[in-house]
Amino acid sequence: SCRHNGNRRRPARRVLLCPQTHAAVTAAAAAAALRKARREQQLVSKRLLRDEATEEAEGGCVVVILGEAEIQEFLRLAQRGTEEKERERALVSLRRGLQHPETQQTFIRLEGSIRTLVGLLTSNQALLQLEAARCLHELSHSEQSAVAEACLPATSYLLTYLSGHSSDFIELCLYTLGNLIVESEAVRRQLLPQGIVPALAACIQSPHLTVLEALGYALSQLLQAKEAPEKIIPLVLGSTLPQHILQLLQPGPKLNLGVAVEFAWCLHYIICSQVNNALLITQGALTTLGLLLLDLAAAVQRTEDAGLELLVCPVVRCLSNLLTEAAAETVGGPMQLRDERVLAALFILLQFFLHKQPSLLPEGLWLLNNLTANSPSFCTSLISLDLIEPLLHLLSVSNVVSVLVLTVLCNIAEKGPAYCQHLWPGLLLPTLLDTLALSDTEVVGQSLELLQLLFLYQPGAAQAFLQQSGLQALQRHEEVAQLQDRVHALQQTALHG
């Protein structure tokens, strides 16, 4: 009469849903701010690329709100000034004014303002081009979608300049495009036929790390669009981008943390779309991510660098979600790595999370769940490597973690009598009696499911449970609607076999 909730032990997908936020940050802090938001709040931030040294040289960061007349005068001087320095100074003054939302609104209302800026962007004078691009970058950081859409005439030129020779200019164009992409569907609609995917695919071969990190940001913004699964990700998968992304995630001395973090999130968004994960697997995504997991586990043992978890999180999510693909089970098993290496690495990371970033423990445990759900060999390795006890130690962290730990134990127990024998009674009986004393319905429910499996496969489990006052523990939950059926089934099994 034992009832099993099979859904709980299926490999499960983890999807990151990202509302938009906006933060004005300096160039030096931009990457850190985005990753901090992703790590702590799971949010997407716009990037604002500013040169602190330049700001100081220009007299500090005091922002002056510009009126229509001042904007028109600066545009006139920038367009028709008698000296290049005078034209450049006018654009610098305009750019600083555009740091204020009120100036941005005034600017886009002025007829011909964007057209003039685009004309300067396409001029043959490099300094004017750069300052015009910086003005567009300030506009792209606006919280108002109307401001982003006003920049539409500039997008084709920004794309064209991605094939230029100045890495600083390319980086600026990428961050500007990334900001525009996240704000406006109209911008994305225009960028796709303009060829943004091929442009990014060409740009990813840049030798400059700053360009690659900016590219990862722009691509991640594009991949998170609501229309991405239907209109964008198929184009990305049909390009050379996935192969290059996997190359940039290859562990080794050339791996750059900032670049790898951006592209690991890109890969996460692609995988979550489920457009064609089998293709990623055939391109070696499981192997690359598995090796990177091993490398990260080794890295956290030899360094106190708090930035490593920023890469561990998307890598673990990518692996977890790829393991849910039916195709993954046919390519040399769920992982093309030795069980012991993968599990040992994962437990090193779980300990790292426990002490440095407890909020990431569920990510690692979801991966462990997906590894053990359909794999007797991984369950065997958990036992042979004496990893059950460290797993049980995590039960005290939180209810969310407890549910995941108990789910992994269910994965092991459902493999049959030989596996249950290793779990019972020294480790699991006291643990389950403790969890049944809790009030959290999910934790108790998962404990009941584990008991069902143990009663089914382990001779004497029910009797030992009765001797340890198990029935009294069950009685606490008889009136809980979600648990009543399972509590009754367990009582009947314990009493009558």
C-alpha positions as a printed NumPy array, in Angstrom:
array([[  0.   ,   0.   ,   0.   ],
       [  3.029,   2.298,  -0.113],
       [  2.544,   5.183,  -2.562],
       [  5.531,   6.719,  -4.282],
       [  5.66 ,  10.191,  -5.722],
       [  7.759,   9.466,  -8.776],
       [  7.786,  13.092,  -9.903],
       [ 10.019,  14.1  ,  -7.038],
       [ 12.917,  11.964,  -8.205],
       [ 12.954,  12.925, -11.846],
       [ 15.851,  15.088, -12.928],
       [ 14.576,  18.626, -12.583],
       [ 15.338,  21.796, -14.527],
       [ 16.458,  25.019, -12.891],
       [ 15.469,  28.185, -14.766],
       [ 16.674,  31.646, -13.842],
       [ 13.954,  34.263, -14.203],
       [ 15.484,  37.702, -14.296],
       [ 13.535,  40.927, -13.829],
       [ 15.34 ,  44.047, -14.957],
       [ 17.112,  46.495, -12.701],
       [ 19.305,  49.433, -13.495],
       [ 22.377,  50.627, -11.594],
       [ 24.705,  53.451, -12.448],
       [ 28.216,  52.178, -11.811],
       [ 31.714,  53.1  , -12.874],
       [ 33.604,  51.064, -15.453],
       [ 35.744,  49.514, -12.77 ],
       [ 32.722,  48.326, -10.799],
       [ 30.343,  47.482, -13.65 ],
       [ 31.184,  43.788, -13.952],
       [ 31.263,  43.279, -10.209],
       [ 27.897,  44.988,  -9.781],
       [ 26.207,  42.822, -12.392],
       [ 27.588,  39.636, -10.912],
       [ 26.714,  40.762,  -7.385],
       [ 23.133,  41.323,  -8.527],
       [ 23.002,  37.92 , -10.203],
       [ 24.547,  36.201,  -7.213],
       [ 22.512,  37.82 ,  -4.451],
       [ 19.241,  38.791,  -6.109],
       [ 19.211,  36.901,  -9.431],
       [ 18.729,  40.109, -11.381],
       [ 19.976,  41.585, -14.619],
       [ 21.655,  44.981, -14.479],
       [ 22.478,  47.416, -17.223],
       [ 26.126,  48.3  , -17.661],
       [ 27.471,  51.82 , -17.531],
       [ 30.986,  52.156, -18.845],
       [ 32.671,  55.285, -17.534],
       [ 36.319,  56.182, -17.231],
       [ 36.871,  57.466, -13.685],
       [ 40.153,  59.143, -14.619],
       [ 38.446,  61.01 , -17.471],
       [ 35.587,  62.071, -15.204],
       [ 38.037,  63.514, -12.675],
       [ 39.994,  65.325, -15.388],
       [ 36.727,  66.895, -16.544],
       [ 36.135,  68.384, -13.102],
       [ 34.435,  65.631, -11.151],
       [ 31.079,  63.956, -11.578],
       [ 28.655,  66.808, -10.86 ],
       [ 25.818,  66.374, -13.339],
       [ 24.234,  69.557, -14.706],
       [ 20.704,  69.307, -16.121],
       [ 20.664,  70.767, -19.63 ],
       [ 17.76 ,  72.651, -21.169],
       [ 16.728,  72.63 , -24.832],
       [ 18.786,  75.707, -25.72 ],
       [ 21.948,  74.31 , -24.138],
       [ 21.526,  70.944, -25.855],
       [ 20.986,  72.632, -29.219],
       [ 24.062,  74.814, -28.692],
       [ 26.27 ,  71.844, -27.805],
       [ 25.016,  69.944, -30.846],
       [ 25.636,  72.995, -33.061],
       [ 29.185,  73.395, -31.737],
       [ 29.862,  69.657, -32.072],
       [ 28.638,  69.734, -35.662],
       [ 30.017,  73.042, -36.895],
       [ 32.669,  74.177, -34.409],
       [ 35.731,  75.783, -35.947],
       [ 38.233,  73.579, -34.084],
       [ 38.17 ,  69.856, -33.391],
       [ 38.914,  70.453, -29.684],
       [ 35.959,  72.809, -29.437],
       [ 33.689,  70.214, -31.071],
       [ 34.984,  67.51 , -28.752],
       [ 34.444,  69.703, -25.64 ],
       [ 30.855,  70.336, -26.719],
       [ 30.193,  66.588, -26.943],
       [ 31.844,  66.001, -23.556],
       [ 29.544,  68.62 , -21.992],
       [ 26.543,  67.035, -23.715],
       [ 27.552,  63.57 , -22.515],
       [ 27.839,  64.732, -18.915],
       [ 24.412,  66.342, -19.14 ],
       [ 22.963,  63.103, -20.544],
       [ 23.841,  61.369, -17.292],
       [ 20.653,  62.943, -15.901],
       [ 17.244,  61.433, -16.839],
       [ 15.685,  64.882, -17.296],
       [ 18.308,  65.845, -19.879],
       [ 17.792,  62.52 , -21.654],
       [ 14.055,  63.177, -21.987],
       [ 14.664,  66.707, -23.262],
       [ 17.261,  65.424, -25.745],
       [ 15.045,  62.815, -27.414],
       [ 12.167,  65.315, -27.712],
       [ 14.333,  67.702, -29.736],
       [ 13.863,  67.216, -33.459],
       [ 17.014,  66.061, -35.203],
       [ 19.03 ,  65.478, -32.009],
       [ 19.574,  61.749, -32.537],
       [ 20.184,  62.293, -36.251],
       [ 22.915,  64.825, -35.411],
       [ 24.488,  62.406, -32.903],
       [ 24.443,  59.589, -35.466],
       [ 26.078,  61.933, -37.99 ],
       [ 28.898,  62.588, -35.522],
       [ 29.138,  58.855, -34.775],
       [ 29.749,  58.203, -38.468],
       [ 32.212,  61.072, -38.98 ],
       [ 35.801,  60.389, -39.984],
       [ 37.231,  61.998, -36.843],
       [ 38.01 ,  59.35 , -34.228],
       [ 37.673,  61.58 , -31.141],
       [ 34.278,  62.883, -32.217],
       [ 33.152,  59.34 , -33.03 ],
       [ 34.181,  58.174, -29.572],
       [ 32.415,  61.031, -27.758],
       [ 29.267,  60.558, -29.836],
       [ 29.344,  56.851, -28.949],
       [ 29.714,  57.765, -25.272],
       [ 26.655,  60.026, -25.538],
       [ 24.674,  57.127, -27.015],
       [ 25.979,  54.909, -24.229],
       [ 24.612,  57.32 , -21.603],
       [ 21.252,  57.288, -23.392],
       [ 21.283,  53.481, -23.55 ],
       [ 21.519,  53.368, -19.764],
       [ 18.217,  55.175, -19.33 ],
       [ 15.389,  53.488, -17.447],
       [ 12.9  ,  54.805, -19.992],
       [ 12.162,  52.534, -22.956],
       [ 11.349,  55.605, -25.085],
       [ 14.962,  56.743, -24.725],
       [ 16.267,  53.354, -25.864],
       [ 13.907,  53.337, -28.852],
       [ 15.045,  56.838, -29.806],
       [ 18.504,  55.327, -30.319],
       [ 17.207,  52.951, -33.028],
       [ 18.835,  54.866, -35.927],
       [ 22.256,  54.265, -34.354],
       [ 22.025,  50.488, -33.98 ],
       [ 23.126,  49.55 , -37.511],
       [ 26.244,  51.709, -37.119],
       [ 27.022,  50.256, -33.694],
       [ 26.843,  46.797, -35.271],
       [ 29.118,  47.846, -38.127],
       [ 31.739,  49.165, -35.716],
       [ 31.994,  45.76 , -34.018],
       [ 34.282,  44.79 , -36.9  ],
       [ 36.583,  47.78 , -36.275],
       [ 40.136,  47.837, -34.951],
       [ 39.823,  49.749, -31.665],
       [ 39.094,  47.32 , -28.814],
       [ 37.968,  50.194, -26.558],
       [ 35.482,  51.407, -29.165],
       [ 34.177,  47.876, -29.798],
       [ 33.739,  47.356, -26.046],
       [ 31.739,  50.605, -25.785],
       [ 29.518,  49.61 , -28.726],
       [ 28.855,  46.181, -27.189],
       [ 27.816,  47.549, -23.821],
       [ 25.594,  50.134, -25.528],
       [ 23.926,  47.439, -27.645],
       [ 23.499,  45.245, -24.56 ],
       [ 21.753,  48.062, -22.71 ],
       [ 19.463,  48.815, -25.657],
       [ 18.604,  45.144, -26.137],
       [ 17.356,  44.639, -22.59 ],
       [ 15.156,  47.737, -22.623],
       [ 13.231,  47.514, -25.879],
       [ 11.608,  44.793, -27.972],
       [ 11.559,  47.281, -30.869],
       [ 15.354,  47.501, -30.666],
       [ 15.658,  43.706, -30.717],
       [ 13.267,  43.47 , -33.662],
       [ 15.466,  45.847, -35.605],
       [ 18.785,  44.306, -34.579],
       [ 17.93 ,  40.757, -35.687],
       [ 17.486,  41.487, -39.422],
       [ 20.436,  43.873, -39.2  ],
       [ 22.541,  40.823, -38.375],
       [ 23.385,  41.084, -34.7  ],
       [ 23.917,  37.32 , -34.319],
       [ 26.495,  37.062, -37.159],
       [ 28.147,  40.261, -35.871],
       [ 28.505,  38.785, -32.385],
       [ 29.745,  35.474, -33.838],
       [ 32.499,  37.361, -35.686],
       [ 33.311,  39.466, -32.621],
       [ 33.757,  36.441, -30.32 ],
       [ 37.052,  35.678, -32.022],
       [ 38.588,  38.876, -30.615],
       [ 41.864,  38.402, -28.683],
       [ 40.89 ,  41.182, -26.242],
       [ 39.418,  40.021, -22.919],
       [ 37.563,  43.302, -22.37 ],
       [ 35.818,  42.846, -25.713],
       [ 34.925,  39.24 , -24.921],
       [ 33.45 ,  40.157, -21.54 ],
       [ 31.404,  42.953, -23.127],
       [ 30.278,  40.539, -25.836],
       [ 29.194,  38.01 , -23.209],
       [ 27.127,  40.726, -21.552],
       [ 25.44 ,  41.81 , -24.796],
       [ 24.723,  38.208, -25.821],
       [ 23.298,  37.334, -22.393],
       [ 20.895,  40.266, -22.652],
       [ 19.777,  39.088, -26.085],
       [ 19.29 ,  35.499, -24.903],
       [ 17.018,  36.556, -22.033],
       [ 14.46 ,  38.274, -24.251],
       [ 10.98 ,  36.789, -23.971],
       [ 11.001,  36.017, -27.692],
       [ 14.474,  34.404, -27.541],
       [ 13.386,  30.717, -27.713],
       [ 11.421,  31.279, -30.939],
       [ 13.385,  33.992, -32.731],
       [ 16.891,  34.364, -31.317],
       [ 18.245,  31.109, -29.875],
       [ 17.703,  29.102, -33.105],
       [ 19.88 ,  31.695, -34.892],
       [ 22.515,  31.481, -32.159],
       [ 22.566,  27.671, -32.29 ],
       [ 22.896,  27.841, -36.062],
       [ 25.97 ,  30.062, -35.783],
       [ 29.491,  29.354, -34.55 ],
       [ 28.742,  31.007, -31.183],
       [ 28.101,  27.783, -29.189],
       [ 31.422,  26.233, -30.225],
       [ 33.29 ,  29.418, -29.327],
       [ 31.442,  29.689, -26.002],
       [ 32.485,  26.152, -25.114],
       [ 36.075,  26.955, -26.082],
       [ 36.05 ,  29.962, -23.752],
       [ 34.821,  27.68 , -20.945],
       [ 37.628,  25.17 , -21.414],
       [ 39.533,  24.845, -18.111],
       [ 43.183,  25.742, -18.145],
       [ 45.585,  28.665, -17.749],
       [ 43.842,  30.671, -20.501],
       [ 40.477,  30.62 , -18.725],
       [ 39.499,  34.158, -17.69 ],
       [ 37.043,  34.347, -14.799],
       [ 35.179,  37.466, -15.979],
       [ 34.777,  36.178, -19.53 ],
       [ 33.847,  32.675, -18.359],
       [ 31.144,  33.997, -16.002],
       [ 29.441,  35.946, -18.796],
       [ 29.462,  33.057, -21.253],
       [ 28.453,  30.464, -18.66 ],
       [ 25.292,  32.524, -18.111],
       [ 24.812,  32.735, -21.883],
       [ 25.011,  28.943, -22.068],
       [ 22.56 ,  28.685, -19.165],
       [ 19.961,  30.775, -20.997],
       [ 20.399,  28.717, -24.167],
       [ 20.022,  25.434, -22.265],
       [ 16.946,  26.67 , -20.359],
       [ 15.229,  27.417, -23.667],
       [ 15.385,  23.68 , -24.552],
       [ 15.508,  24.611, -28.234],
       [ 18.166,  22.036, -29.115],
       [ 20.169,  20.838, -26.145],
       [ 21.051,  17.622, -27.962],
       [ 23.156,  19.752, -30.321],
       [ 25.082,  21.239, -27.392],
       [ 25.699,  17.755, -26.021],
       [ 27.066,  16.529, -29.355],
       [ 29.339,  19.602, -29.412],
       [ 30.842,  18.472, -26.108],
       [ 29.002,  20.694, -23.619],
       [ 28.74 ,  17.97 , -20.945],
       [ 32.42 ,  17.125, -21.168],
       [ 33.534,  20.771, -21.121],
       [ 31.304,  21.679, -18.179],
       [ 32.239,  18.525, -16.285],
       [ 35.959,  19.253, -16.649],
       [ 35.347,  22.867, -15.636],
       [ 33.527,  21.641, -12.52 ],
       [ 36.584,  19.553, -11.597],
       [ 38.832,  22.55 , -12.195],
       [ 36.676,  24.821, -10.039],
       [ 36.635,  22.283,  -7.207],
       [ 40.439,  22.209,  -7.294],
       [ 40.544,  26.029,  -7.401],
       [ 38.352,  26.576,  -4.327],
       [ 40.712,  24.36 ,  -2.338],
       [ 43.76 ,  26.489,  -3.095],
       [ 42.382,  30.033,  -3.038],
       [ 40.188,  32.297,  -0.937],
       [ 38.998,  34.164,  -4.041],
       [ 35.341,  34.936,  -3.412],
       [ 34.717,  35.359,  -7.125],
       [ 34.81 ,  31.669,  -7.952],
       [ 31.234,  31.027,  -6.882],
       [ 30.141,  33.451,  -9.59 ],
       [ 31.255,  30.894, -12.162],
       [ 30.332,  27.793, -10.179],
       [ 26.643,  28.781, -10.058],
       [ 25.93 ,  28.934, -13.826],
       [ 28.204,  25.927, -14.525],
       [ 26.293,  23.8  , -12.006],
       [ 22.966,  24.974, -13.454],
       [ 24.067,  24.193, -17.004],
       [ 25.125,  20.675, -16.025],
       [ 21.934,  20.069, -14.043],
       [ 19.714,  21.111, -16.913],
       [ 21.665,  19.24 , -19.588],
       [ 21.314,  16.085, -17.512],
       [ 17.535,  16.329, -17.852],
       [ 17.811,  15.77 , -21.588],
       [ 16.976,  12.259, -22.732],
       [ 19.884,  12.541, -25.171],
       [ 22.289,  12.967, -22.278],
       [ 21.588,   9.418, -21.171],
       [ 22.733,   8.009, -24.493],
       [ 26.067,   9.813, -24.794],
       [ 28.375,   7.657, -22.728],
       [ 26.1  ,   7.83 , -19.681],
       [ 24.895,  10.965, -17.933],
       [ 28.479,  12.231, -17.676],
       [ 31.483,  11.408, -19.787],
       [ 33.691,  11.526, -16.702],
       [ 34.442,   9.036, -13.968],
       [ 31.772,   9.031, -11.268],
       [ 34.219,   9.431,  -8.414],
       [ 35.813,  12.557,  -9.853],
       [ 32.504,  14.285, -10.48 ],
       [ 31.01 ,  13.447,  -7.102],
       [ 34.188,  14.252,  -5.179],
       [ 34.369,  17.62 ,  -6.951],
       [ 30.709,  18.346,  -6.247],
       [ 31.097,  17.61 ,  -2.535],
       [ 34.145,  19.894,  -2.357],
       [ 31.967,  22.619,  -3.86 ],
       [ 29.092,  21.857,  -1.472],
       [ 31.466,  22.357,   1.473],
       [ 32.713,  25.565,  -0.131],
       [ 29.123,  26.807,  -0.508],
       [ 28.326,  25.84 ,   3.091],
       [ 31.069,  28.08 ,   4.464],
       [ 31.24 ,  30.865,   1.844],
       [ 27.902,  31.088,   0.006],
       [ 25.144,  28.985,   1.656],
       [ 22.535,  30.357,  -0.745],
       [ 24.163,  28.295,  -3.513],
       [ 23.841,  24.957,  -1.71 ],
       [ 20.512,  24.171,  -3.45 ],
       [ 22.227,  24.596,  -6.837],
       [ 24.784,  21.908,  -6.032],
       [ 22.149,  19.619,  -4.572],
       [ 19.961,  19.959,  -7.686],
       [ 22.936,  18.732,  -9.69 ],
       [ 23.437,  15.852,  -7.27 ],
       [ 19.741,  15.   ,  -7.617],
       [ 19.979,  14.963, -11.397],
       [ 23.151,  12.872, -11.304],
       [ 21.643,  10.213,  -9.042],
       [ 18.036,  10.148, -10.31 ],
       [ 18.632,   7.632, -13.101],
       [ 22.144,   6.389, -12.362],
       [ 22.843,   3.404, -10.082],
       [ 26.583,   3.963, -10.645],
       [ 26.488,   7.448,  -9.151],
       [ 24.471,   6.118,  -6.214],
       [ 27.063,   3.381,  -5.744],
       [ 29.841,   5.959,  -5.785],
       [ 28.1  ,   8.071,  -3.139],
       [ 28.142,   5.044,  -0.859],
       [ 31.647,   3.8  ,  -1.701],
       [ 33.166,   7.259,  -1.228],
       [ 31.501,   7.583,   2.221],
       [ 29.599,  10.672,   1.134],
       [ 26.274,   9.811,   2.787],
       [ 27.299,  11.179,   6.179],
       [ 28.533,  14.547,   4.806],
       [ 25.245,  14.741,   2.912],
       [ 23.252,  14.207,   6.117],
       [ 25.187,  17.004,   7.826],
       [ 23.554,  19.457,   5.4  ],
       [ 20.075,  18.689,   6.757],
       [ 20.413,  21.345,   9.433],
       [ 21.086,  24.186,   6.97 ],
       [ 17.528,  25.011,   5.849],
       [ 14.23 ,  23.405,   4.882],
       [ 14.989,  23.862,   1.169],
       [ 18.323,  22.089,   1.563],
       [ 16.718,  19.355,   3.683],
       [ 14.171,  18.558,   0.971],
       [ 16.933,  18.245,  -1.634],
       [ 19.114,  16.067,   0.598],
       [ 16.165,  13.764,   1.284],
       [ 15.383,  13.659,  -2.438],
       [ 18.925,  12.453,  -3.193],
       [ 18.559,   9.802,  -0.48 ],
       [ 15.295,   8.707,  -2.136],
       [ 17.187,   8.387,  -5.42 ],
       [ 19.59 ,   5.993,  -3.697],
       [ 16.944,   4.043,  -1.802],
       [ 14.76 ,   3.431,  -4.838],
       [ 17.626,   1.536,  -6.495],
       [ 16.699,  -1.44 ,  -4.302],
       [ 17.596,  -3.584,  -1.276],
       [ 21.392,  -3.49 ,  -1.683],
       [ 21.361,   0.313,  -1.571],
       [ 18.907,   0.536,   1.342],
       [ 21.098,  -1.823,   3.333],
       [ 23.885,   0.779,   3.28 ],
       [ 21.548,   3.528,   4.439],
       [ 19.85 ,   1.703,   7.307],
       [ 19.699,   1.79 ,  10.286],
       [ 22.717,   3.609,  11.715],
       [ 22.457,   6.699,   9.563],
       [ 18.885,   7.118,   8.457],
       [ 16.664,   5.986,  11.325],
       [ 17.703,   8.733,  13.79 ],
       [ 17.759,  11.281,  10.944],
       [ 14.238,  10.488,   9.788],
       [ 12.843,  10.587,  13.303],
       [ 14.37 ,  14.08 ,  13.646],
       [ 12.893,  15.306,  10.357],
       [  9.451,  13.945,  11.291],
       [  9.571,  16.219,  14.341],
       [  9.661,  19.252,  12.032],
       [  6.603,  21.204,  10.908],
       [  7.652,  21.945,   7.303],
       [  5.277,  19.979,   5.056],
       [  7.763,  19.482,   2.207],
       [ 10.512,  18.18 ,   4.491],
       [  8.122,  15.809,   6.252],
       [  6.625,  14.684,   2.939],
       [ 10.028,  13.796,   1.537],
       [ 10.892,  11.97 ,   4.774],
       [  7.7  ,   9.924,   4.408],
       [  8.626,   9.013,   0.867],
       [ 12.052,   7.848,   1.992],
       [ 10.472,   5.754,   4.744],
       [  8.132,   4.153,   2.178],
       [ 11.133,   3.041,   0.141],
       [ 12.985,   1.717,   3.183],
       [  9.953,  -0.226,   4.402],
       [  9.654,  -1.714,   0.909],
       [ 13.283,  -2.744,   0.43 ],
       [ 14.887,  -3.072,   3.866],
       [ 13.799,  -6.049,   6.028],
       [ 13.24 ,  -5.002,   9.594],
       [ 13.038,  -1.292,   8.85 ],
       [  9.386,  -1.028,   9.809],
       [  9.938,  -2.953,  13.036],
       [ 12.925,  -0.793,  14.006],
       [ 10.851,   2.283,  13.262],
       [  8.089,   1.077,  15.611],
       [ 10.593,   0.337,  18.373],
       [ 11.891,   3.91 ,  18.169],
       [  8.424,   5.443,  18.701],
       [  7.899,   5.98 ,  14.992],
       [  4.112,   5.795,  15.207],
       [  4.019,   8.687,  17.657],
       [  6.184,  10.7  ,  15.231],
       [  3.708,   9.983,  12.425],
       [  0.699,  10.976,  14.526],
       [  1.907,  14.592,  14.544],
       [  1.023,  14.81 ,  10.857],
       [ -2.281,  12.904,  10.683],
       [ -4.32 ,  16.092,  10.325],
       [ -2.157,  17.694,   7.624],
       [ -4.163,  17.431,   4.406],
       [ -1.148,  17.05 ,   2.066],
       [  0.334,  14.27 ,   4.213],
       [ -2.686,  12.281,   5.439],
       [ -2.653,   9.577,   2.756],
       [  1.053,   8.864,   3.078],
       [  0.946,   8.903,   6.881],
       [ -1.917,   6.389,   6.847],
       [ -0.126,   4.16 ,   4.312],
       [  3.037,   4.141,   6.423],
       [  1.111,   3.345,   9.604],
       [ -0.551,   0.378,   7.896],
       [  2.734,  -0.891,   6.493],
       [  4.551,  -0.535,   9.826],
       [  1.825,  -2.328,  11.746],
       [  0.839,  -5.041,   9.262],
       [  3.718,  -5.336,   6.788]])
